[in-house]
């Protein structure tokens, strides 16, 4: 925590740590500003939902364990909500360790369905009350340790967007997150599997056409080779089929588990 808040004061924040663990490795906190919840559930959606459910602050900020917040974090966030009091959700921006932008963020303004694709956990803030009233949680099937190991944030944010929440983007950097290889991620089986399922969730059978386009996009950028195309197409189709099966068995649009 000291590393995450090296440029800020821990006392300025009420922090919830979700410690996914076993009964013989429980974590405790002596800091009154830090609440620890030891959870035996697995997967990132479960931990994030538990944090949302147990939060008490008016405005929540999603975190990760390998980030460093920029100076004046609290003032930046509060100022944004004061300038845009009608916003239910405000996204910010992240940089990498080379001081370069983490993503091709949109211009300042209200989010669209497409602009939400650039938003990841560490730049997400929202008003707790409206998210609670609208029952907006992370889908249990999308995320690390889940059925589809990816598309976590987009499914969460689209759920909020589709329920009519007012979502705004402020082009101010609030955090440093280490660089990741987007090419390696885009070309992975997990990306094909999860992204295909996500696309079917929002676009139905058009997802098969999207899958073909996605394959040629990652091929053009040399993230996969020609010989991998048949395999990647099958992986994407399996992701779509898996989502269809889950859809038939129960509503998975906004699954939450304690």
N, C-alpha and C positions, 0 to 999 in steps of 0.2 A: 504493500500500500504506500509505503514511503516513496518508492520509485515512481509509482503512478502519479502521485501528487507532489513530486519534488518541487514544482513551480507554484504550488498552491498550498493552502492550509487544510489539513484533514478536518479541523474543527469547523470548517465552513459547510460541511456536508454530512448528511445522514446516510450512511453506507450500509448496504445489505450484501453480505457474502454468502453465496450458495456453495456449500462445500459438498460435492458429490463424493461420497466416501463409503466406508464400511463401519460397522459398530465398534471396531477396535482402533479406529483412527479418527476420533472426533476432534473437531476444532472449537476452541473457545476464544472469546475476545474480552479483554479487560478495558477496552476503550468504549466509553458510553455512546460514542458516535457511530460505532461499528456493531451491527447486529449480524451474528453468524447463524445460519440455518444449515444444520447437517442433514443431508438428504441421501437416501439410499436409492433414489431413482436414477436412471441413466439417460444420457442424451442432453444436448444443449437446449432443445425446446423445453424440456421439463424444468431445467434450472432457471431459465428466463421467466417462465410462467410462475414459478414459485416466488421469484423476486418481485414480479408485478403484483401478485396476490398479497404479498406481505409488505408492500411499500405503503408509506403514510404521507409522503411529501406531496405538495401540490404539483410539482414538475419533476418528472423522472428522467434520468440520463442513463442510457444503456452503456455498459462497460465491457472490457475484455481484459485478460490478464497479461497482455504483452504490449500495453500502450503507455504513453506518457502524455499527460494533459498539458496544454499550453498555459502560460500565465493568464491570470484574470478570467479563469474558466467560469466562475459563478456570475461575475458581472456581465460577461458576454452573453450568457444564456438568458439571464433575467432581463437584460436590455432588449434582447430580441422579442421576448414575450410582451414587454411593455410597449414596444413599437408596433407589434402585431397582436393585440389582445384577442382578436377573433380567431387566431390560429389554435387548433387543437394539438397540433404536432409541428415541430420545427426541426428540420435537418440542418446540419452544419457540414464542415469539410474537414478532411484529414490529409496530412502530409506523410511522406515516408522519411526514413532516416537520412535521405539525401536532399531533404527540404523541397521535394517535388510533390505535386498534387497526387493523391492516391487514385483518383478517378476523374473521368471527364464530366465533372459536375455541371448541372444545369445553371442557367442564370438565375438571379434572385427572382422569386415569385412563387406562385401557387404550383404545386406539383401536378403532373399528369401521370397517367399510367406508365408511360415510357420513362419519364424522368426518375421514377422510383427505383429503376433497375440499377442506378449508380449509388444507392444508399445502403450502407452496411452498419452493423451493430454500433460501432463506436462513435457514430455521429447522430444517433437517434435520440431525440428528446420528445416528451409528450406530457399532456395534462392527465394525471392519473385518474381523476374523477370521470372524465368522459370515456376513457378507455375501459374503465370498470363498468360504467353504465351500459356501454355497447358490447360488453363481454368480448373484448378484443384481446386474444392471446396468441402465442405462437402455435402453429399447427404441429401436433405431436409427431406427425409423419415426415416433416421436413427439417433436416438439421443433422449435425454430427451425432452419431449414435442412434439414428432413426432409420425409418424405411428408406427415405430418399436423403442421401447425405449431401444436401445442398439446397439452394433456393430458399433458405431459411427466412431471410429478411423480406424478400419480395412477396412471398405468400402472406406474411404477417402484415406488410404495409398495404398490399392490395385489398386485404380483408377490411382494413380501416378505411381505405379510399372508397371501396364499394359500399360501405355503410354510411357514406356521406360526411366523413370527418374532413375538416378543413386543414390541409397539409401544406406547409410553406417551407421554402428553402432560403437560408441565409448564407451567403458566400463568405463565411468567416471560418478560419481554421481554429479548431479547438483541441486537436489531439494529433500526436504522432503515432503511426502504426507501422511496424516494419514492412518493408517491401515483400510482396509475394509474387511468384511467377504466375501471371494470369494465363499465359500460354499453356503451362503445364496443367493448370486447373481446367481450362476450357477443353483440352483434349483428353481429359481423364474419363474413365468409364463412369465414375461417380457423377461427373458433370453431365454426361449424356443421359444417364439414367434419371437423375433428379430434374434436369431442365426439361426433358421431354414430358415427364409427369406433370410438372408445373405448367407447361404450355398447354397440355390437354385440359388441365383444370380450368383454364381461362378461355381456351379457343376450340375445345372439342376436337373433331377429326381434322381440323386444319393443322393440328400439331404434326401430322405426318409430312405435310409440305414444309412446315417450319424445320423439321428434322433434316430434310434434304438440304435446305438452305444453310442450316447450321454446320452440317458436315463439310460443305464446300467452303464455308467461311473459315473454319479451322484448318482445312487443307490448304487454302490459299495463303494463310498466314503461317504455314509449315508447323502447325502444332500436332498434326498427324500425318502419316504417309498414305500413299495410294493404296497400299496393301491392307491398311487398317479400315478402309471404308466399309466393307461388308460387316465386319465385326461391330463397328460403332453404330451402324444402322440397326443391327439386331439388339444392341444394348438399349438404344433409344426406344425401340418398339416394346421391349420388355418393361421399360419404365412406364410407358403408356398403358400397357396391359395390366400392370400391377395397380396403377391408380384406378383403372376401370373396375378391377375386382374389389378394391377397397370401397369404391363409390357404391357398388351394388350392395355391399354388406352393411354399410352404415354411412351416416353423414360425416365426412372428414374435412369439411370446409374450415372448421375452427375447433379442432379437437383439443381438449385440455384435460390433463390428468394431474391429480395431486402427487 
